[in-house]
Each structure stands twice: as C-alpha cells, then as structure tokens.
Amino acid sequence: SKTVLPTSKSSTAYYKKITESEVDELGSSLGKKESLYNVDLKTDPELDNLKQTLSIDKTEISFPWRNNIIEESFYDTNNKILKNISYEYSSKRKYVNPLHGGIFEYRSVQPDTNHPFYLYQFYPLITEFYSLDKIINTDYMYNGIIKTTTENFYINSSHFEVTNQKKSLNNGETLETKYSYAYEKGNL
C-alpha cells in the first residue's frame, strides 16, 4: 500500500491503493482485491483568493469528503481478473463563505507606534455535497464480459438522496427506478 503522508496537523493517513490478499492455512493464494482511492489533497480554487500576509501552505487544507474509492478489482488465485467496479463522483451544491475565519500570528511591536504587528490570513468555509453518480460493474466470465452501469440522479433540491436510478446492462436492457422518501410524503 502506498500512503500519502498526513500533514503535521492531521492524524489521518490517506491511501491511494490497498491490496488485500487472501490465503489458506497453508499459505497458498486464494485471490486478492485491489482498491484504488481518490486522494484529493489539491487546494480548492477558492483558496487562491485568500487575503493574507502569512505564507501558510494551502496544500495542508484538504477536503476529505472528496477522498472516495474509485475502483475495486478482484483477482483469482492465478492473478486473473474476475471483476472490476469503478465509481464516479461529482460535486453538488458547493457553498463558499469567503470570510469565514482568520489566522493571526503575533510578530512584534512596531517601534514607531508601539502597536503590535500581526501577520494574518483569512480563510473561507468551503463545503459541498459529493455524490456517487455512476458505478460501472464489469464481470469477466469464461465466455465473455457482463457489464452493468448504474447511474444515480439527485433531482430534488430539498434533500441529498438519490431520486432516480438508471441501470443499463450490456445486452441493451435498461431498468429505471424512482425513489421517494417518507418525509417527502409527510410520513415522519
């Protein structure tokens, strides 16, 4: 496994790839599973407009809700792929409060005015709903490939739940499901 080391201010370690191997009691391989994760340690474009005199590394500010599983692969004992599942996400309903808070660092007293001098950095509050939009499930069979694509839609602006789901099979068949929730119907 390869890790992206956390900053000194964080206790979280993010992994880009995790491999799980299964073995029997004799140590023989029973197959493995590889999981890939999106590790979004990039800064948000909103951070480029910070009013600051402090030079704080903006890459220390991460958005953990963007760190999701993006792919899972399952292998047999001979390392032949059996199944692959990929996941696609997108940002919805992003909210930015540009002057949410500030960091002030005392430096010295100004000799000519006897007033304290501070370096500063204002930072925004950035939040968003990061939703699972699509799952592509591919099964590798001895006589061909079976591929299923599931798309999630979030149409109701009053909540963050899936409202519609469309499942497409590789034979051209499409299944559509509409979801409604008890609280939408007044059934609390």
Backbone hydrogen bonds, N-H to C=O, Kabsch-Sander energy under -0.5 kcal/mol:
donor,donor_aa,acceptor,acceptor_aa,energy
2,K,17,K,-0.8
4,V,14,Y,-3.4
5,L,3,T,-0.7
10,S,7,T,-1.7
14,Y,4,V,-1.4
16,K,2,K,-1.9
17,K,2,K,-0.8
18,I,35,S,-2.5
20,E,18,I,-0.5
20,E,33,K,-3.2
21,S,19,T,-0.5
22,E,31,G,-2.7
24,D,28,S,-2.2
27,G,24,D,-1.8
30,L,22,E,-3.7
30,L,31,G,-0.5
31,G,22,E,-0.6
32,K,75,Y,-1.2
33,K,20,E,-2.6
34,E,73,S,-2.8
35,S,18,I,-2.8
36,L,71,E,-3.0
37,Y,16,K,-2.6
38,N,68,N,-3.1
39,V,37,Y,-0.6
40,D,38,N,-0.7
41,L,39,V,-1.3
47,L,44,D,-2.1
48,D,45,P,-1.4
49,N,46,E,-1.1
50,L,47,L,-1.2
52,Q,50,L,-0.7
53,T,120,Y,-3.6
54,L,120,Y,-2.2
56,I,54,L,-0.7
58,K,56,I,-0.6
60,E,57,D,-1.7
61,I,58,K,-1.3
62,S,60,E,-0.9
63,F,40,D,-1.0
66,R,63,F,-2.4
67,N,64,P,-1.7
68,N,66,R,-1.3
70,I,36,L,-3.1
71,E,36,L,-1.6
72,E,85,I,-2.6
73,S,34,E,-2.7
74,F,83,K,-2.9
75,Y,32,K,-2.8
76,D,80,K,-2.3
79,N,76,D,-1.7
82,L,74,F,-3.4
83,K,74,F,-1.4
84,N,138,T,-2.6
85,I,72,E,-3.0
86,S,136,I,-2.5
87,Y,70,I,-2.1
88,E,134,K,-2.6
90,S,131,S,-1.7
92,K,129,F,-2.8
95,Y,127,T,-3.4
97,N,125,L,-2.4
100,H,97,N,-0.9
100,H,123,Y,-0.7
101,G,123,Y,-2.0
103,I,121,Q,-3.0
105,E,119,L,-2.9
106,Y,104,F,-0.5
107,R,117,F,-3.0
108,S,117,F,-1.2
110,Q,115,H,-3.7
114,N,110,Q,-2.9
117,F,108,S,-3.7
119,L,105,E,-2.6
121,Q,103,I,-1.8
122,F,51,K,-2.4
123,Y,101,G,-2.4
125,L,97,N,-2.3
126,I,124,P,-0.6
127,T,95,Y,-2.3
129,F,92,K,-3.0
130,Y,128,E,-0.6
131,S,90,S,-2.4
131,S,129,F,-0.7
133,D,88,E,-2.6
133,D,131,S,-0.8
134,K,88,E,-1.7
135,I,150,T,-2.5
136,I,86,S,-2.6
137,N,135,I,-0.6
137,N,148,T,-3.3
138,T,84,N,-3.4
138,T,136,I,-0.6
139,D,137,N,-0.5
139,D,146,I,-3.1
140,Y,82,L,-2.9
141,M,139,D,-0.8
141,M,144,G,-2.9
144,G,141,M,-1.2
146,I,139,D,-2.6
147,K,145,I,-0.6
148,T,137,N,-2.8
149,T,168,S,-2.8
150,T,135,I,-3.0
151,E,149,T,-0.5
151,E,166,K,-3.0
152,N,133,D,-3.1
153,F,164,N,-2.7
155,I,153,F,-0.6
157,S,155,I,-0.5
159,H,156,N,-1.1
163,T,153,F,-3.1
164,N,153,F,-1.5
165,Q,177,T,-2.7
166,K,151,E,-2.5
167,K,175,L,-3.4
168,S,149,T,-3.2
168,S,166,K,-0.5
169,L,173,E,-2.9
170,N,147,K,-1.2
172,G,169,L,-1.9
175,L,167,K,-3.0
177,T,165,Q,-2.9
179,Y,163,T,-3.3
184,E,181,Y,-1.5
185,K,181,Y,-1.0
185,K,182,A,-0.9
187,N,182,A,-2.7
188,L,186,G,-1.1
